[in-house]
Amino acid sequence: MKDGGLVVLDDVKALDPRRPHLAALMAAAISLDRWDFRTLSTTLGMAYLASGRVNAYVALRAGPVHGAAGTLLAQEAGATVTDIAGQPWTVETDSLVAASTPVLHAEVLALVGASKPVER
């Protein structure tokens, strides 16, 4: 597993209050000009992470129905998996940040935190 490559950003529904955060995250990530991005479902994205086809996965809204199996696969493959606050992911967690290496996870987690939109 490597620290660059393909990063998956899961989309959120149009009426979701986290959508501006996702937009800011995408803009910040694209401006780094370091990774390629895709949008995939949690189930497929996490399976791809476990298999090494992608290097990181971010979902600002991820429920257990869609995240539990893939999260287990990714963790068993050696990925670092937390919520957007950096806390361990559980089935009660509503967000997901996973990466192939601890270094990449820290970078993506910092990007998620830095991209939070300013409240007005």
C-alpha positions in Angstrom: 0.0 0.0 0.0 1.2 3.5 -0.8 0.6 7.1 0.3 -0.4 8.6 -3.0 -2.6 7.5 -5.9 -6.3 7.2 -5.9 -8.6 8.7 -3.2 -12.3 8.1 -3.0 -14.6 10.9 -1.7 -18.1 9.6 -1.0 -20.8 12.1 -2.0 -23.6 13.2 0.3 -27.2 13.9 -0.7 -28.1 17.4 -1.9 -30.1 18.3 1.3 -27.5 16.9 3.7 -26.0 19.6 5.9 -22.5 18.2 5.4 -22.6 18.9 1.6 -20.7 22.3 1.9 -18.0 20.5 3.9 -17.6 17.9 1.2 -17.4 20.6 -1.4 -14.7 22.4 0.6 -12.9 19.1 1.1 -13.0 18.3 -2.7 -11.7 21.8 -3.5 -8.9 21.6 -1.0 -7.9 18.1 -2.1 -7.9 19.0 -5.8 -5.8 22.1 -5.2 -3.1 19.9 -3.7 -2.7 18.3 -7.2 -1.4 15.1 -5.5 -4.1 12.5 -5.8 -6.7 11.3 -8.4 -10.3 11.3 -7.1 -13.3 9.1 -7.6 -16.7 8.9 -6.0 -17.8 5.3 -5.1 -20.2 3.8 -2.7 -18.9 2.9 0.8 -19.2 -0.8 0.1 -17.2 -0.8 -3.1 -14.8 2.0 -2.0 -13.8 0.1 1.1 -13.4 -3.2 -0.7 -11.2 -1.4 -3.3 -9.1 0.1 -0.4 -8.7 -3.4 1.1 -7.5 -4.8 -2.2 -5.1 -1.9 -2.9 -7.1 -0.5 -5.8 -7.5 2.8 -4.0 -5.4 4.4 -1.3 -7.9 6.3 0.8 -11.6 6.7 1.4 -13.6 9.5 2.9 -17.3 9.5 3.7 -18.7 12.4 5.7 -21.9 10.3 6.1 -21.5 6.6 6.4 -23.9 4.3 8.2 -23.2 0.8 9.4 -25.3 -0.9 6.7 -22.9 0.4 4.0 -19.7 0.6 6.0 -19.3 -2.3 8.4 -18.3 -5.1 6.0 -15.9 -2.9 4.0 -14.4 -1.4 7.1 -13.6 -4.8 8.4 -12.0 -5.8 5.1 -9.9 -2.6 5.1 -8.8 -3.0 8.7 -7.9 -6.6 8.1 -5.8 -5.5 5.1 -3.9 -3.1 7.3 -5.7 0.2 6.6 -6.1 2.8 9.3 -9.9 3.5 9.8 -11.4 6.3 12.0 -14.2 8.8 11.9 -13.6 12.4 10.7 -12.6 13.3 14.3 -9.8 10.7 14.3 -11.7 8.4 16.7 -11.9 4.7 16.1 -14.7 3.8 13.7 -17.6 1.8 15.2 -21.0 0.8 13.9 -22.4 3.9 15.7 -20.0 6.3 13.8 -21.6 8.4 11.1 -18.4 9.3 9.2 -15.4 7.4 7.9 -11.8 8.2 7.0 -9.7 5.2 5.9 -6.3 5.1 4.3 -3.8 2.5 3.3 -1.0 3.8 5.5 -0.9 5.8 8.8 0.9 8.6 7.0 -1.7 9.0 4.3 -4.5 8.7 6.9 -3.0 11.6 8.9 -2.8 13.7 5.8 -6.3 13.0 4.7 -7.7 13.5 8.2 -5.9 16.9 8.4 -7.4 17.8 5.0 -10.9 16.8 6.2 -10.4 19.0 9.3 -8.9 21.9 7.4 -11.7 21.9 4.8 -14.6 22.5 7.1 -16.6 25.5 5.8 -16.6 28.7 7.8 -20.0 29.0 9.6 -21.7 32.3 8.8 
